[in-house]
Amino acid sequence: MDIIGTISPLTQAMDFHLARQNLLTANLAHVDTPGFRARELYRVDGFEGALQVAMQATDARHIAGSDSSAEWKVDVDPNAPVGPNGNSVDLDREAVKVASNNLRYDALSTMVKGSLQGLRWAAQDGK
């Protein structure tokens, strides 16, 4: 895989973890809301409702596009225990999920930065 081909999947993964971070913080905002069920973001490959458009190269020198058909869906977290008031948000559990998601996002951003630096180096003829 070339350097261009490695950046797209990494940025898609960053998008996933950013969306998941927003969802997890929304869960934390509802920690005291009676009846609120914690939600989780899941990756679904080949999502039926996804708009799938194939990129067509009009010149042999064009860079090939990504054909990823990955989509995400939000669903109630089935592993979250429901409390007496019907709320399934556990503060400690969500905090651990936020922290681990943040670590993954940071690792991905470091990899993207390295890939972009490599691309910059190549574009400047190794200078």
C-alpha positions as a Markdown table, in Angstrom:
| # | Residue | x | y | z |
|---|---|---|---|---|
| 1 | Met | 0.0 | 0.0 | 0.0 |
| 2 | Asp | 1.3 | 3.4 | -0.9 |
| 3 | Ile | 1.5 | 6.4 | 1.5 |
| 4 | Ile | -1.7 | 8.0 | 0.0 |
| 5 | Gly | -3.6 | 4.7 | 0.6 |
| 6 | Thr | -2.7 | 4.7 | 4.2 |
| 7 | Ile | -4.0 | 8.1 | 5.1 |
| 8 | Ser | -7.6 | 7.7 | 4.1 |
| 9 | Pro | -8.4 | 4.7 | 6.3 |
| 10 | Leu | -6.6 | 6.4 | 9.2 |
| 11 | Thr | -8.7 | 9.6 | 8.8 |
| 12 | Gln | -11.9 | 7.5 | 8.5 |
| 13 | Ala | -10.9 | 5.8 | 11.8 |
| 14 | Met | -10.3 | 9.3 | 13.3 |
| 15 | Asp | -13.8 | 10.4 | 12.2 |
| 16 | Phe | -15.3 | 7.3 | 13.9 |
| 17 | His | -13.5 | 7.9 | 17.2 |
| 18 | Leu | -14.5 | 11.6 | 17.1 |
| 19 | Ala | -18.2 | 10.7 | 16.5 |
| 20 | Arg | -17.9 | 8.1 | 19.3 |
| 21 | Gln | -16.4 | 10.7 | 21.7 |
| 22 | Asn | -19.4 | 13.0 | 21.1 |
| 23 | Leu | -21.8 | 10.1 | 21.7 |
| 24 | Leu | -20.0 | 9.0 | 24.9 |
| 25 | Thr | -20.0 | 12.6 | 26.3 |
| 26 | Ala | -23.7 | 12.8 | 25.5 |
| 27 | Asn | -24.2 | 9.7 | 27.5 |
| 28 | Leu | -22.4 | 11.3 | 30.4 |
| 29 | Ala | -24.6 | 14.4 | 30.1 |
| 30 | His | -27.6 | 12.1 | 30.8 |
| 31 | Val | -26.2 | 10.3 | 33.8 |
| 32 | Asp | -29.1 | 11.5 | 36.0 |
| 33 | Thr | -31.9 | 11.4 | 33.4 |
| 34 | Pro | -34.5 | 8.8 | 34.4 |
| 35 | Gly | -35.1 | 6.2 | 31.7 |
| 36 | Phe | -32.2 | 7.2 | 29.5 |
| 37 | Arg | -30.4 | 4.3 | 27.9 |
| 38 | Ala | -26.6 | 4.5 | 27.2 |
| 39 | Arg | -25.8 | 4.5 | 23.5 |
| 40 | Glu | -22.9 | 3.1 | 21.6 |
| 41 | Leu | -21.5 | 3.7 | 18.1 |
| 42 | Tyr | -20.9 | 0.6 | 16.0 |
| 43 | Arg | -19.1 | 0.2 | 12.7 |
| 44 | Val | -21.2 | -1.6 | 10.1 |
| 45 | Asp | -19.5 | -2.8 | 6.9 |
| 46 | Gly | -21.6 | -2.7 | 3.8 |
| 47 | Phe | -24.4 | -0.6 | 5.4 |
| 48 | Glu | -27.5 | -1.0 | 3.2 |
| 49 | Gly | -28.4 | 2.7 | 3.3 |
| 50 | Ala | -25.0 | 4.0 | 2.4 |
| 51 | Leu | -24.5 | 5.9 | -0.8 |
| 52 | Gln | -21.8 | 4.0 | -2.6 |
| 53 | Val | -20.3 | 5.8 | -5.5 |
| 54 | Ala | -17.3 | 4.3 | -7.3 |
| 55 | Met | -14.6 | 6.8 | -8.2 |
| 56 | Gln | -13.5 | 6.6 | -11.8 |
| 57 | Ala | -10.0 | 7.5 | -12.9 |
| 58 | Thr | -10.0 | 9.5 | -16.2 |
| 59 | Asp | -6.2 | 9.3 | -16.4 |
| 60 | Ala | -3.8 | 6.4 | -15.7 |
| 61 | Arg | -1.8 | 8.8 | -13.5 |
| 62 | His | -4.6 | 9.6 | -11.1 |
| 63 | Ile | -4.4 | 8.4 | -7.6 |
| 64 | Ala | -6.8 | 5.5 | -6.8 |
| 65 | Gly | -9.6 | 6.3 | -4.4 |
| 66 | Ser | -10.7 | 4.4 | -1.4 |
| 67 | Asp | -13.6 | 2.0 | -1.9 |
| 68 | Ser | -14.4 | 1.7 | 1.8 |
| 69 | Ser | -18.1 | 1.2 | 2.4 |
| 70 | Ala | -17.9 | 1.4 | 6.2 |
| 71 | Glu | -20.8 | 3.1 | 8.0 |
| 72 | Trp | -21.6 | 3.6 | 11.6 |
| 73 | Lys | -24.8 | 3.1 | 13.5 |
| 74 | Val | -25.9 | 4.3 | 17.0 |
| 75 | Asp | -27.7 | 1.8 | 19.1 |
| 76 | Val | -28.5 | 1.2 | 22.8 |
| 77 | Asp | -25.5 | -0.3 | 24.6 |
| 78 | Pro | -26.7 | -3.9 | 25.4 |
| 79 | Asn | -24.0 | -4.4 | 28.0 |
| 80 | Ala | -24.9 | -1.3 | 30.1 |
| 81 | Pro | -26.7 | -2.4 | 33.3 |
| 82 | Val | -30.0 | -0.6 | 33.9 |
| 83 | Gly | -30.4 | 1.1 | 37.3 |
| 84 | Pro | -33.5 | 1.4 | 39.4 |
| 85 | Asn | -34.6 | 4.6 | 37.6 |
| 86 | Gly | -34.3 | 3.0 | 34.2 |
| 87 | Asn | -31.1 | 4.8 | 33.4 |
| 88 | Ser | -28.2 | 2.7 | 32.1 |
| 89 | Val | -25.4 | 5.3 | 32.2 |
| 90 | Asp | -22.7 | 4.3 | 34.6 |
| 91 | Leu | -20.3 | 7.2 | 35.3 |
| 92 | Asp | -17.2 | 5.0 | 35.8 |
| 93 | Arg | -17.9 | 2.8 | 32.8 |
| 94 | Glu | -18.5 | 5.7 | 30.5 |
| 95 | Ala | -15.4 | 7.5 | 31.8 |
| 96 | Val | -13.2 | 4.5 | 31.0 |
| 97 | Lys | -14.8 | 4.3 | 27.5 |
| 98 | Val | -14.0 | 8.0 | 27.0 |
| 99 | Ala | -10.4 | 7.6 | 28.1 |
| 100 | Ser | -9.8 | 4.6 | 25.9 |
| 101 | Asn | -11.5 | 6.2 | 22.9 |
| 102 | Asn | -9.3 | 9.3 | 23.5 |
| 103 | Leu | -6.1 | 7.1 | 23.5 |
| 104 | Arg | -7.1 | 5.5 | 20.2 |
| 105 | Tyr | -7.9 | 8.9 | 18.6 |
| 106 | Asp | -4.5 | 10.3 | 19.8 |
| 107 | Ala | -2.7 | 7.2 | 18.4 |
| 108 | Leu | -4.4 | 7.6 | 15.0 |
| 109 | Ser | -3.6 | 11.3 | 14.8 |
| 110 | Thr | 0.0 | 10.5 | 15.5 |
| 111 | Met | 0.0 | 8.0 | 12.6 |
| 112 | Val | -1.7 | 10.4 | 10.3 |
| 113 | Lys | 0.8 | 13.1 | 11.2 |
| 114 | Gly | 3.7 | 10.7 | 10.4 |
| 115 | Ser | 2.1 | 9.7 | 7.1 |
| 116 | Leu | 1.6 | 13.4 | 6.1 |
| 117 | Gln | 5.2 | 14.2 | 7.1 |
| 118 | Gly | 6.4 | 11.4 | 4.9 |
| 119 | Leu | 4.3 | 12.7 | 2.0 |
| 120 | Arg | 5.7 | 16.2 | 2.6 |
| 121 | Trp | 9.2 | 14.8 | 2.6 |
| 122 | Ala | 8.5 | 13.0 | -0.7 |
| 123 | Ala | 7.0 | 16.0 | -2.3 |
| 124 | Gln | 10.0 | 18.1 | -1.4 |
| 125 | Asp | 12.3 | 15.4 | -3.0 |
| 126 | Gly | 13.7 | 14.3 | 0.3 |
| 127 | Lys | 14.7 | 17.7 | 1.6 |
